[in-house]
Amino acid sequence: MLVVRSLSQRDLPLQEEEVAAVVRLRLDDIEALYKDPAIPAEEWAGGERYPVSVCLADFVPEEDGYLLWAARAARTILAGERSEAFF
C-alpha cells in the first residue's frame, strides 16, 4: 500500500488474526534493503511503536525483486510520471 500522507496507528486498525504488525519504511529504506544486511525501521504493533531492525527476508521469503519494483513504481508516480511498465 502506498500512503502519501501522515499516518498514525489509529488510522490502521489491524485485524490481529491476520496482521501481527505494520513496519513503516521510507522509499529509500526499501532500496537499502537490497544493499544492507539490515536497516532501521518503525514497527506498529499492539497499539505501540517500536524501533526495529529489518532485513529483506523479514518481508517476503524468496523475494523476487517485488519490493524494489514497487518502490521504484511509487517513486515514478510521486514524480508525476507514468510508465506503462507499472500499470
N, CA, C and O atoms as a CHARMM CRD file, in Angstrom:
* protein
*
  348
    1    1 MET  N      0.84200  -1.15400   0.00000 PROA 1      0.00000
    2    1 MET  CA     0.00000   0.00000   0.00000 PROA 1      0.00000
    3    1 MET  C      0.89800   1.22900   0.00000 PROA 1      0.00000
    4    1 MET  O      1.81100   1.31700   0.82100 PROA 1      0.00000
    5    2 LEU  N      0.66700   2.16100  -0.88000 PROA 2      0.00000
    6    2 LEU  CA     1.39900   3.41700  -0.92600 PROA 2      0.00000
    7    2 LEU  C      0.55600   4.46500  -0.24000 PROA 2      0.00000
    8    2 LEU  O     -0.55600   4.75700  -0.68000 PROA 2      0.00000
    9    3 VAL  N      1.07300   5.03500   0.83900 PROA 3      0.00000
   10    3 VAL  CA     0.36600   6.06900   1.57900 PROA 3      0.00000
   11    3 VAL  C      1.15500   7.35400   1.43800 PROA 3      0.00000
   12    3 VAL  O      2.33300   7.41900   1.79000 PROA 3      0.00000
   13    4 VAL  N      0.49300   8.37600   0.91800 PROA 4      0.00000
   14    4 VAL  CA     1.16000   9.64800   0.68600 PROA 4      0.00000
   15    4 VAL  C      0.51600  10.69500   1.59700 PROA 4      0.00000
   16    4 VAL  O     -0.06800  11.67200   1.12800 PROA 4      0.00000
   17    5 ARG  N      0.63400  10.47500   2.88300 PROA 5      0.00000
   18    5 ARG  CA     0.14300  11.43300   3.87900 PROA 5      0.00000
   19    5 ARG  C      0.61900  10.97300   5.24100 PROA 5      0.00000
   20    5 ARG  O      1.11100   9.85700   5.41000 PROA 5      0.00000
   21    6 SER  N      0.46200  11.85700   6.20200 PROA 6      0.00000
   22    6 SER  CA     0.80800  11.45700   7.56000 PROA 6      0.00000
   23    6 SER  C     -0.15400  10.37300   8.00000 PROA 6      0.00000
   24    6 SER  O     -1.33500  10.39200   7.65300 PROA 6      0.00000
   25    7 LEU  N      0.35500   9.44600   8.75200 PROA 7      0.00000
   26    7 LEU  CA    -0.44200   8.30000   9.15100 PROA 7      0.00000
   27    7 LEU  C     -0.12600   7.97600  10.60500 PROA 7      0.00000
   28    7 LEU  O      1.03600   7.94600  11.01000 PROA 7      0.00000
   29    8 SER  N     -1.16400   7.73700  11.37300 PROA 8      0.00000
   30    8 SER  CA    -0.95400   7.32700  12.75900 PROA 8      0.00000
   31    8 SER  C     -1.43300   5.89700  12.92000 PROA 8      0.00000
   32    8 SER  O     -2.09700   5.34800  12.04100 PROA 8      0.00000
   33    9 GLN  N     -1.09400   5.30900  14.03800 PROA 9      0.00000
   34    9 GLN  CA    -1.52300   3.93600  14.30100 PROA 9      0.00000
   35    9 GLN  C     -3.04200   3.82000  14.32300 PROA 9      0.00000
   36    9 GLN  O     -3.58800   2.78900  13.92800 PROA 9      0.00000
   37   10 ARG  N     -3.72400   4.85300  14.77500 PROA 10     0.00000
   38   10 ARG  CA    -5.20000   4.82900  14.80700 PROA 10     0.00000
   39   10 ARG  C     -5.80300   4.74000  13.40900 PROA 10     0.00000
   40   10 ARG  O     -6.93000   4.27200  13.24400 PROA 10     0.00000
   41   11 ASP  N     -5.05200   5.18800  12.40300 PROA 11     0.00000
   42   11 ASP  CA    -5.52700   5.14300  11.01800 PROA 11     0.00000
   43   11 ASP  C     -5.46000   3.73600  10.42900 PROA 11     0.00000
   44   11 ASP  O     -6.04600   3.47500   9.37900 PROA 11     0.00000
   45   12 LEU  N     -4.74700   2.82500  11.10100 PROA 12     0.00000
   46   12 LEU  CA    -4.56300   1.46000  10.59900 PROA 12     0.00000
   47   12 LEU  C     -4.99200   0.42900  11.64400 PROA 12     0.00000
   48   12 LEU  O     -4.14300  -0.21100  12.26300 PROA 12     0.00000
   49   13 PRO  N     -6.29300   0.26500  11.84400 PROA 13     0.00000
   50   13 PRO  CA    -6.69600  -0.78600  12.78600 PROA 13     0.00000
   51   13 PRO  C     -6.35900  -2.15100  12.18200 PROA 13     0.00000
   52   13 PRO  O     -6.73500  -2.44600  11.04800 PROA 13     0.00000
   53   14 LEU  N     -5.65300  -2.97100  12.94300 PROA 14     0.00000
   54   14 LEU  CA    -5.20600  -4.26600  12.44100 PROA 14     0.00000
   55   14 LEU  C     -6.14300  -5.38000  12.87700 PROA 14     0.00000
   56   14 LEU  O     -6.61200  -5.39800  14.01600 PROA 14     0.00000
   57   15 GLN  N     -6.40700  -6.28500  11.99100 PROA 15     0.00000
   58   15 GLN  CA    -7.13700  -7.49500  12.35100 PROA 15     0.00000
   59   15 GLN  C     -6.07600  -8.46400  12.86600 PROA 15     0.00000
   60   15 GLN  O     -5.35100  -9.08500  12.08800 PROA 15     0.00000
   61   16 GLU  N     -5.99900  -8.58000  14.19500 PROA 16     0.00000
   62   16 GLU  CA    -4.89100  -9.29300  14.82700 PROA 16     0.00000
   63   16 GLU  C     -4.75100 -10.74300  14.37900 PROA 16     0.00000
   64   16 GLU  O     -3.65100 -11.29200  14.43800 PROA 16     0.00000
   65   17 GLU  N     -5.83400 -11.37800  13.93100 PROA 17     0.00000
   66   17 GLU  CA    -5.74300 -12.76300  13.47200 PROA 17     0.00000
   67   17 GLU  C     -4.97100 -12.86600  12.15400 PROA 17     0.00000
   68   17 GLU  O     -4.46000 -13.93300  11.81400 PROA 17     0.00000
   69   18 GLU  N     -4.88800 -11.76400  11.42100 PROA 18     0.00000
   70   18 GLU  CA    -4.25100 -11.79900  10.10800 PROA 18     0.00000
   71   18 GLU  C     -2.98800 -10.96200   9.99500 PROA 18     0.00000
   72   18 GLU  O     -2.10900 -11.27800   9.19400 PROA 18     0.00000
   73   19 VAL  N     -2.88200  -9.89400  10.78800 PROA 19     0.00000
   74   19 VAL  CA    -1.73800  -8.98700  10.69300 PROA 19     0.00000
   75   19 VAL  C     -1.14900  -8.79800  12.08500 PROA 19     0.00000
   76   19 VAL  O     -1.82200  -8.30200  12.98900 PROA 19     0.00000
   77   20 ALA  N      0.09500  -9.19000  12.25100 PROA 20     0.00000
   78   20 ALA  CA     0.74100  -9.07300  13.56300 PROA 20     0.00000
   79   20 ALA  C      1.26400  -7.66300  13.80300 PROA 20     0.00000
   80   20 ALA  O      1.22500  -7.16000  14.92600 PROA 20     0.00000
   81   21 ALA  N      1.75700  -7.02700  12.73600 PROA 21     0.00000
   82   21 ALA  CA     2.35100  -5.70200  12.88900 PROA 21     0.00000
   83   21 ALA  C      2.47200  -5.03600  11.52500 PROA 21     0.00000
   84   21 ALA  O      2.35300  -5.67900  10.48200 PROA 21     0.00000
   85   22 VAL  N      2.71100  -3.73800  11.56300 PROA 22     0.00000
   86   22 VAL  CA     2.98900  -2.94900  10.37000 PROA 22     0.00000
   87   22 VAL  C      4.36400  -2.34300  10.55900 PROA 22     0.00000
   88   22 VAL  O      4.68000  -1.83300  11.63400 PROA 22     0.00000
   89   23 VAL  N      5.17600  -2.39500   9.52700 PROA 23     0.00000
   90   23 VAL  CA     6.50100  -1.78300   9.57400 PROA 23     0.00000
   91   23 VAL  C      6.49400  -0.58400   8.63300 PROA 23     0.00000
   92   23 VAL  O      6.11300  -0.68100   7.46700 PROA 23     0.00000
   93   24 ARG  N      6.92000   0.52900   9.17100 PROA 24     0.00000
   94   24 ARG  CA     6.93900   1.76900   8.40500 PROA 24     0.00000
   95   24 ARG  C      8.34500   1.99500   7.85400 PROA 24     0.00000
   96   24 ARG  O      9.32500   2.01900   8.59800 PROA 24     0.00000
   97   25 LEU  N      8.42300   2.16400   6.51500 PROA 25     0.00000
   98   25 LEU  CA     9.69800   2.40400   5.82300 PROA 25     0.00000
   99   25 LEU  C      9.54300   3.56000   4.84900 PROA 25     0.00000
  100   25 LEU  O      8.44500   3.83100   4.36200 PROA 25     0.00000
  101   26 ARG  N     10.64300   4.23700   4.56900 PROA 26     0.00000
  102   26 ARG  CA    10.67900   5.23700   3.50100 PROA 26     0.00000
  103   26 ARG  C     11.09200   4.52600   2.20900 PROA 26     0.00000
  104   26 ARG  O     11.64900   3.42900   2.26100 PROA 26     0.00000
  105   27 LEU  N     10.82800   5.13300   1.06800 PROA 27     0.00000
  106   27 LEU  CA    11.22900   4.51900  -0.20600 PROA 27     0.00000
  107   27 LEU  C     12.72700   4.26100  -0.24300 PROA 27     0.00000
  108   27 LEU  O     13.15800   3.21300  -0.72300 PROA 27     0.00000
  109   28 ASP  N     13.52300   5.19200   0.25200 PROA 28     0.00000
  110   28 ASP  CA    14.97700   4.98700   0.28700 PROA 28     0.00000
  111   28 ASP  C     15.33900   3.76700   1.13100 PROA 28     0.00000
  112   28 ASP  O     16.29100   3.05100   0.81800 PROA 28     0.00000
  113   29 ASP  N     14.57900   3.53400   2.20000 PROA 29     0.00000
  114   29 ASP  CA    14.83700   2.37600   3.06100 PROA 29     0.00000
  115   29 ASP  C     14.58400   1.06800   2.31400 PROA 29     0.00000
  116   29 ASP  O     15.31300   0.09200   2.49100 PROA 29     0.00000
  117   30 ILE  N     13.56100   1.05600   1.49200 PROA 30     0.00000
  118   30 ILE  CA    13.24700  -0.16500   0.73600 PROA 30     0.00000
  119   30 ILE  C     14.39900  -0.48400  -0.21100 PROA 30     0.00000
  120   30 ILE  O     14.81400  -1.63800  -0.32000 PROA 30     0.00000
  121   31 GLU  N     14.91300   0.52700  -0.89200 PROA 31     0.00000
  122   31 GLU  CA    16.04500   0.30100  -1.78300 PROA 31     0.00000
  123   31 GLU  C     17.27300  -0.14400  -0.99900 PROA 31     0.00000
  124   31 GLU  O     18.05700  -0.95500  -1.49300 PROA 31     0.00000
  125   32 ALA  N     17.45500   0.37400   0.21700 PROA 32     0.00000
  126   32 ALA  CA    18.59200  -0.01400   1.05200 PROA 32     0.00000
  127   32 ALA  C     18.51000  -1.48100   1.47900 PROA 32     0.00000
  128   32 ALA  O     19.53900  -2.10600   1.73700 PROA 32     0.00000
  129   33 LEU  N     17.30400  -2.03200   1.55500 PROA 33     0.00000
  130   33 LEU  CA    17.14400  -3.44700   1.93000 PROA 33     0.00000
  131   33 LEU  C     17.90600  -4.37700   0.98900 PROA 33     0.00000
  132   33 LEU  O     18.31500  -5.46900   1.38300 PROA 33     0.00000
  133   34 TYR  N     18.09400  -3.94100  -0.24800 PROA 34     0.00000
  134   34 TYR  CA    18.76900  -4.77100  -1.24800 PROA 34     0.00000
  135   34 TYR  C     20.28800  -4.63400  -1.17500 PROA 34     0.00000
  136   34 TYR  O     21.00800  -5.39100  -1.82700 PROA 34     0.00000
  137   35 LYS  N     20.79000  -3.66000  -0.37500 PROA 35     0.00000
  138   35 LYS  CA    22.22200  -3.41500  -0.27700 PROA 35     0.00000
  139   35 LYS  C     22.77400  -3.73500   1.10200 PROA 35     0.00000
  140   35 LYS  O     23.89500  -4.22700   1.22700 PROA 35     0.00000
  141   36 ASP  N     21.99700  -3.46000   2.12900 PROA 36     0.00000
  142   36 ASP  CA    22.45900  -3.60200   3.50700 PROA 36     0.00000
  143   36 ASP  C     21.85900  -4.84500   4.14900 PROA 36     0.00000
  144   36 ASP  O     20.74600  -5.24300   3.80500 PROA 36     0.00000
  145   37 PRO  N     22.58500  -5.46100   5.07900 PROA 37     0.00000
  146   37 PRO  CA    22.04900  -6.66100   5.73500 PROA 37     0.00000
  147   37 PRO  C     20.83500  -6.35700   6.60800 PROA 37     0.00000
  148   37 PRO  O     19.96800  -7.21600   6.76900 PROA 37     0.00000
  149   38 ALA  N     20.75500  -5.16000   7.17100 PROA 38     0.00000
  150   38 ALA  CA    19.61000  -4.77000   7.99500 PROA 38     0.00000
  151   38 ALA  C     19.52400  -3.25100   8.02600 PROA 38     0.00000
  152   38 ALA  O     20.53800  -2.55800   7.94800 PROA 38     0.00000
  153   39 ILE  N     18.30000  -2.74200   8.13900 PROA 39     0.00000
  154   39 ILE  CA    18.09200  -1.29700   8.21200 PROA 39     0.00000
  155   39 ILE  C     17.15900  -0.98400   9.37700 PROA 39     0.00000
  156   39 ILE  O     16.37600  -1.84000   9.78900 PROA 39     0.00000
  157   40 PRO  N     17.23500   0.24200   9.91700 PROA 40     0.00000
  158   40 PRO  CA    16.31400   0.61600  10.99100 PROA 40     0.00000
  159   40 PRO  C     14.92700   0.90000  10.42600 PROA 40     0.00000
  160   40 PRO  O     14.78800   1.37400   9.29800 PROA 40     0.00000
  161   41 ALA  N     13.91100   0.60500  11.21800 PROA 41     0.00000
  162   41 ALA  CA    12.52300   0.84600  10.81700 PROA 41     0.00000
  163   41 ALA  C     11.69600   1.09900  12.06900 PROA 41     0.00000
  164   41 ALA  O     12.20900   1.08500  13.18800 PROA 41     0.00000
  165   42 GLU  N     10.42300   1.32900  11.86000 PROA 42     0.00000
  166   42 GLU  CA     9.50000   1.51600  12.97300 PROA 42     0.00000
  167   42 GLU  C      8.38200   0.49800  12.83600 PROA 42     0.00000
  168   42 GLU  O      7.74600   0.40000  11.78700 PROA 42     0.00000
  169   43 GLU  N      8.14900  -0.25100  13.88700 PROA 43     0.00000
  170   43 GLU  CA     7.08100  -1.25800  13.88200 PROA 43     0.00000
  171   43 GLU  C      5.91300  -0.74800  14.70800 PROA 43     0.00000
  172   43 GLU  O      6.09600  -0.20100  15.79500 PROA 43     0.00000
  173   44 TRP  N      4.71100  -0.93600  14.17900 PROA 44     0.00000
  174   44 TRP  CA     3.49300  -0.62600  14.91000 PROA 44     0.00000
  175   44 TRP  C      2.82500  -1.94300  15.24000 PROA 44     0.00000
  176   44 TRP  O      2.41200  -2.68000  14.34500 PROA 44     0.00000
  177   45 ALA  N      2.71900  -2.24000  16.52600 PROA 45     0.00000
  178   45 ALA  CA     2.08300  -3.49000  16.95300 PROA 45     0.00000
  179   45 ALA  C      1.46000  -3.29200  18.32800 PROA 45     0.00000
  180   45 ALA  O      2.03800  -2.63200  19.19100 PROA 45     0.00000
  181   46 GLY  N      0.29200  -3.85900  18.52300 PROA 46     0.00000
  182   46 GLY  CA    -0.36100  -3.79600  19.82000 PROA 46     0.00000
  183   46 GLY  C     -0.59200  -2.38900  20.32100 PROA 46     0.00000
  184   46 GLY  O     -0.56500  -2.14700  21.52800 PROA 46     0.00000
  185   47 GLY  N     -0.82100  -1.45200  19.40700 PROA 47     0.00000
  186   47 GLY  CA    -1.06000  -0.07500  19.79000 PROA 47     0.00000
  187   47 GLY  C      0.19500   0.69000  20.18900 PROA 47     0.00000
  188   47 GLY  O      0.09800   1.81600  20.67600 PROA 47     0.00000
  189   48 GLU  N      1.35400   0.11000  19.99700 PROA 48     0.00000
  190   48 GLU  CA     2.62300   0.73000  20.37300 PROA 48     0.00000
  191   48 GLU  C      3.54300   0.86600  19.16700 PROA 48     0.00000
  192   48 GLU  O      3.35600   0.18500  18.15800 PROA 48     0.00000
  193   49 ARG  N      4.53300   1.74300  19.27000 PROA 49     0.00000
  194   49 ARG  CA     5.57300   1.91200  18.26400 PROA 49     0.00000
  195   49 ARG  C      6.88200   1.41200  18.83600 PROA 49     0.00000
  196   49 ARG  O      7.20700   1.67000  19.99500 PROA 49     0.00000
  197   50 TYR  N      7.63100   0.69500  18.01800 PROA 50     0.00000
  198   50 TYR  CA     8.90500   0.14800  18.45700 PROA 50     0.00000
  199   50 TYR  C      9.96500   0.36400  17.38200 PROA 50     0.00000
  200   50 TYR  O      9.69500   0.14100  16.20200 PROA 50     0.00000
  201   51 PRO  N     11.16400   0.79200  17.76500 PROA 51     0.00000
  202   51 PRO  CA    12.24600   0.80300  16.77900 PROA 51     0.00000
  203   51 PRO  C     12.69800  -0.63900  16.55300 PROA 51     0.00000
  204   51 PRO  O     12.88100  -1.39600  17.50700 PROA 51     0.00000
  205   52 VAL  N     12.87200  -1.00600  15.31300 PROA 52     0.00000
  206   52 VAL  CA    13.30300  -2.36000  14.97400 PROA 52     0.00000
  207   52 VAL  C     14.35600  -2.29100  13.88100 PROA 52     0.00000
  208   52 VAL  O     14.55500  -1.25500  13.24600 PROA 52     0.00000
  209   53 SER  N     15.01200  -3.39800  13.68300 PROA 53     0.00000
  210   53 SER  CA    15.93800  -3.56600  12.58200 PROA 53     0.00000
  211   53 SER  C     15.35100  -4.65900  11.69700 PROA 53     0.00000
  212   53 SER  O     14.99100  -5.72800  12.19000 PROA 53     0.00000
  213   54 VAL  N     15.25400  -4.40200  10.40200 PROA 54     0.00000
  214   54 VAL  CA    14.64700  -5.37700   9.49900 PROA 54     0.00000
  215   54 VAL  C     15.59700  -5.71300   8.35500 PROA 54     0.00000
  216   54 VAL  O     16.47000  -4.92000   8.00000 PROA 54     0.00000
  217   55 CYS  N     15.41300  -6.89500   7.79100 PROA 55     0.00000
  218   55 CYS  CA    16.17100  -7.30000   6.61100 PROA 55     0.00000
  219   55 CYS  C     15.16700  -7.75600   5.54900 PROA 55     0.00000
  220   55 CYS  O     13.98900  -7.95100   5.84700 PROA 55     0.00000
  221   56 LEU  N     15.62500  -7.91900   4.34600 PROA 56     0.00000
  222   56 LEU  CA    14.75400  -8.27800   3.23300 PROA 56     0.00000
  223   56 LEU  C     13.96500  -9.55800   3.50400 PROA 56     0.00000
  224   56 LEU  O     12.78500  -9.63700   3.16300 PROA 56     0.00000
  225   57 ALA  N     14.59400 -10.54700   4.10400 PROA 57     0.00000
  226   57 ALA  CA    13.92200 -11.82200   4.37200 PROA 57     0.00000
  227   57 ALA  C     12.77600 -11.68900   5.37400 PROA 57     0.00000
  228   57 ALA  O     11.93800 -12.58700   5.46300 PROA 57     0.00000
  229   58 ASP  N     12.71900 -10.59000   6.13000 PROA 58     0.00000
  230   58 ASP  CA    11.61400 -10.38000   7.06300 PROA 58     0.00000
  231   58 ASP  C     10.29600 -10.11800   6.34400 PROA 58     0.00000
  232   58 ASP  O      9.22700 -10.27300   6.93300 PROA 58     0.00000
  233   59 PHE  N     10.36200  -9.72700   5.09000 PROA 59     0.00000
  234   59 PHE  CA     9.15400  -9.33600   4.37600 PROA 59     0.00000
  235   59 PHE  C      8.58400 -10.44800   3.50600 PROA 59     0.00000
  236   59 PHE  O      7.43400 -10.84800   3.68500 PROA 59     0.00000
  237   60 VAL  N      9.36100 -10.93900   2.58800 PROA 60     0.00000
  238   60 VAL  CA     8.85700 -11.93000   1.64900 PROA 60     0.00000
  239   60 VAL  C      9.90800 -13.02000   1.47500 PROA 60     0.00000
  240   60 VAL  O     10.97300 -12.76900   0.91200 PROA 60     0.00000
  241   61 PRO  N      9.62000 -14.21800   1.94900 PROA 61     0.00000
  242   61 PRO  CA    10.59500 -15.29700   1.72200 PROA 61     0.00000
  243   61 PRO  C     10.81000 -15.50300   0.22600 PROA 61     0.00000
  244   61 PRO  O      9.86400 -15.40900  -0.55600 PROA 61     0.00000
  245   62 GLU  N     12.01400 -15.77500  -0.16400 PROA 62     0.00000
  246   62 GLU  CA    12.36300 -15.98700  -1.56400 PROA 62     0.00000
  247   62 GLU  C     11.92100 -14.81300  -2.43300 PROA 62     0.00000
  248   62 GLU  O     11.38900 -15.00700  -3.52600 PROA 62     0.00000
  249   63 GLU  N     12.14100 -13.61300  -1.94600 PROA 63     0.00000
  250   63 GLU  CA    11.72800 -12.38100  -2.59900 PROA 63     0.00000
  251   63 GLU  C     12.33500 -12.31200  -3.99600 PROA 63     0.00000
  252   63 GLU  O     13.49700 -12.66800  -4.19300 PROA 63     0.00000
  253   64 ASP  N     11.55100 -11.85800  -4.95600 PROA 64     0.00000
  254   64 ASP  CA    11.99100 -11.84800  -6.34900 PROA 64     0.00000
  255   64 ASP  C     12.17200 -10.43900  -6.91400 PROA 64     0.00000
  256   64 ASP  O     12.14700 -10.25300  -8.13100 PROA 64     0.00000
  257   65 GLY  N     12.35100  -9.46400  -6.05600 PROA 65     0.00000
  258   65 GLY  CA    12.51900  -8.10100  -6.53000 PROA 65     0.00000
  259   65 GLY  C     11.25400  -7.27900  -6.48800 PROA 65     0.00000
  260   65 GLY  O     11.25600  -6.12500  -6.91800 PROA 65     0.00000
  261   66 TYR  N     10.16200  -7.84900  -5.97400 PROA 66     0.00000
  262   66 TYR  CA     8.88500  -7.13800  -5.95900 PROA 66     0.00000
  263   66 TYR  C      8.95200  -5.84000  -5.15500 PROA 66     0.00000
  264   66 TYR  O      8.47300  -4.80800  -5.62600 PROA 66     0.00000
  265   67 LEU  N      9.53300  -5.86600  -3.95800 PROA 67     0.00000
  266   67 LEU  CA     9.58300  -4.65300  -3.13700 PROA 67     0.00000
  267   67 LEU  C     10.35700  -3.54300  -3.83600 PROA 67     0.00000
  268   67 LEU  O      9.95600  -2.38100  -3.78400 PROA 67     0.00000
  269   68 LEU  N     11.44400  -3.88600  -4.47800 PROA 68     0.00000
  270   68 LEU  CA    12.22400  -2.88900  -5.21100 PROA 68     0.00000
  271   68 LEU  C     11.42200  -2.34900  -6.38600 PROA 68     0.00000
  272   68 LEU  O     11.42300  -1.14500  -6.64000 PROA 68     0.00000
  273   69 TRP  N     10.74800  -3.22300  -7.09500 PROA 69     0.00000
  274   69 TRP  CA     9.88500  -2.80100  -8.20900 PROA 69     0.00000
  275   69 TRP  C      8.79500  -1.85500  -7.70700 PROA 69     0.00000
  276   69 TRP  O      8.53000  -0.82800  -8.33200 PROA 69     0.00000
  277   70 ALA  N      8.15800  -2.19700  -6.57400 PROA 70     0.00000
  278   70 ALA  CA     7.09000  -1.36700  -6.00600 PROA 70     0.00000
  279   70 ALA  C      7.62800  -0.00800  -5.56400 PROA 70     0.00000
  280   70 ALA  O      6.96700   1.01000  -5.77000 PROA 70     0.00000
  281   71 ALA  N      8.81200   0.02500  -4.96400 PROA 71     0.00000
  282   71 ALA  CA     9.40500   1.29100  -4.53000 PROA 71     0.00000
  283   71 ALA  C      9.70600   2.17600  -5.74000 PROA 71     0.00000
  284   71 ALA  O      9.45100   3.38000  -5.71200 PROA 71     0.00000
  285   72 ARG  N     10.23800   1.58900  -6.77800 PROA 72     0.00000
  286   72 ARG  CA    10.54600   2.36600  -7.98700 PROA 72     0.00000
  287   72 ARG  C      9.26900   2.85400  -8.67000 PROA 72     0.00000
  288   72 ARG  O      9.23100   3.97200  -9.18300 PROA 72     0.00000
  289   73 ALA  N      8.23300   2.03100  -8.67900 PROA 73     0.00000
  290   73 ALA  CA     6.94300   2.44600  -9.24600 PROA 73     0.00000
  291   73 ALA  C      6.36900   3.60500  -8.44100 PROA 73     0.00000
  292   73 ALA  O      5.86800   4.57000  -9.02000 PROA 73     0.00000
  293   74 ALA  N      6.43500   3.52400  -7.12400 PROA 74     0.00000
  294   74 ALA  CA     5.93300   4.60100  -6.26800 PROA 74     0.00000
  295   74 ALA  C      6.70900   5.88600  -6.51600 PROA 74     0.00000
  296   74 ALA  O      6.12000   6.96400  -6.60200 PROA 74     0.00000
  297   75 ARG  N      8.01800   5.77800  -6.63100 PROA 75     0.00000
  298   75 ARG  CA     8.84700   6.95700  -6.87900 PROA 75     0.00000
  299   75 ARG  C      8.48000   7.59000  -8.23000 PROA 75     0.00000
  300   75 ARG  O      8.44200   8.81600  -8.34100 PROA 75     0.00000
  301   76 THR  N      8.21400   6.78700  -9.23600 PROA 76     0.00000
  302   76 THR  CA     7.80600   7.28400 -10.55400 PROA 76     0.00000
  303   76 THR  C      6.46900   8.01300 -10.46100 PROA 76     0.00000
  304   76 THR  O      6.31000   9.10000 -11.01600 PROA 76     0.00000
  305   77 ILE  N      5.51800   7.42000  -9.76500 PROA 77     0.00000
  306   77 ILE  CA     4.19500   8.03800  -9.59700 PROA 77     0.00000
  307   77 ILE  C      4.30100   9.34000  -8.82200 PROA 77     0.00000
  308   77 ILE  O      3.68300  10.33500  -9.20100 PROA 77     0.00000
  309   78 LEU  N      5.07400   9.35200  -7.74200 PROA 78     0.00000
  310   78 LEU  CA     5.22900  10.55600  -6.92800 PROA 78     0.00000
  311   78 LEU  C      5.92000  11.67600  -7.69100 PROA 78     0.00000
  312   78 LEU  O      5.72700  12.85100  -7.37800 PROA 78     0.00000
  313   79 ALA  N      6.72000  11.32500  -8.68200 PROA 79     0.00000
  314   79 ALA  CA     7.38900  12.32600  -9.51600 PROA 79     0.00000
  315   79 ALA  C      6.45700  12.86200 -10.60300 PROA 79     0.00000
  316   79 ALA  O      6.85000  13.72100 -11.39300 PROA 79     0.00000
  317   80 GLY  N      5.22300  12.35400 -10.64100 PROA 80     0.00000
  318   80 GLY  CA     4.26100  12.81800 -11.63000 PROA 80     0.00000
  319   80 GLY  C      4.41200  12.15900 -12.98100 PROA 80     0.00000
  320   80 GLY  O      3.83500  12.61600 -13.96700 PROA 80     0.00000
  321   81 GLU  N      5.17700  11.09900 -13.03300 PROA 81     0.00000
  322   81 GLU  CA     5.39600  10.38900 -14.28700 PROA 81     0.00000
  323   81 GLU  C      4.49400   9.16400 -14.34200 PROA 81     0.00000
  324   81 GLU  O      3.96600   8.71800 -13.32400 PROA 81     0.00000
  325   82 ARG  N      4.33000   8.63900 -15.52700 PROA 82     0.00000
  326   82 ARG  CA     3.55200   7.41500 -15.68800 PROA 82     0.00000
  327   82 ARG  C      4.31000   6.49700 -16.63200 PROA 82     0.00000
  328   82 ARG  O      4.70100   6.89700 -17.72900 PROA 82     0.00000
  329   83 SER  N      4.50600   5.29800 -16.20400 PROA 83     0.00000
  330   83 SER  CA     5.19100   4.32400 -17.03500 PROA 83     0.00000
  331   83 SER  C      4.26900   3.12100 -17.20700 PROA 83     0.00000
  332   83 SER  O      3.75500   2.58200 -16.22600 PROA 83     0.00000
  333   84 GLU  N      4.06700   2.71200 -18.42300 PROA 84     0.00000
  334   84 GLU  CA     3.20500   1.55000 -18.68300 PROA 84     0.00000
  335   84 GLU  C      3.74600   0.28800 -18.04500 PROA 84     0.00000
  336   84 GLU  O      3.00100  -0.67000 -17.83800 PROA 84     0.00000
  337   85 ALA  N      5.04200   0.27200 -17.72800 PROA 85     0.00000
  338   85 ALA  CA     5.63700  -0.90600 -17.08600 PROA 85     0.00000
  339   85 ALA  C      5.06700  -1.13100 -15.69700 PROA 85     0.00000
  340   85 ALA  O      5.14000  -2.23900 -15.16500 PROA 85     0.00000
  341   86 PHE  N      4.49500  -0.08000 -15.10000 PROA 86     0.00000
  342   86 PHE  CA     3.98000  -0.18900 -13.74900 PROA 86     0.00000
  343   86 PHE  C      2.47700  -0.38000 -13.68800 PROA 86     0.00000
  344   86 PHE  O      1.93200  -0.59900 -12.60500 PROA 86     0.00000
  345   87 PHE  N      1.78500  -0.30200 -14.83100 PROA 87     0.00000
  346   87 PHE  CA     0.31500  -0.39500 -14.79600 PROA 87     0.00000
  347   87 PHE  C     -0.18900  -1.50700 -15.66500 PROA 87     0.00000
  348   87 PHE  O     -1.39700  -1.72400 -15.75200 PROA 87     0.00000
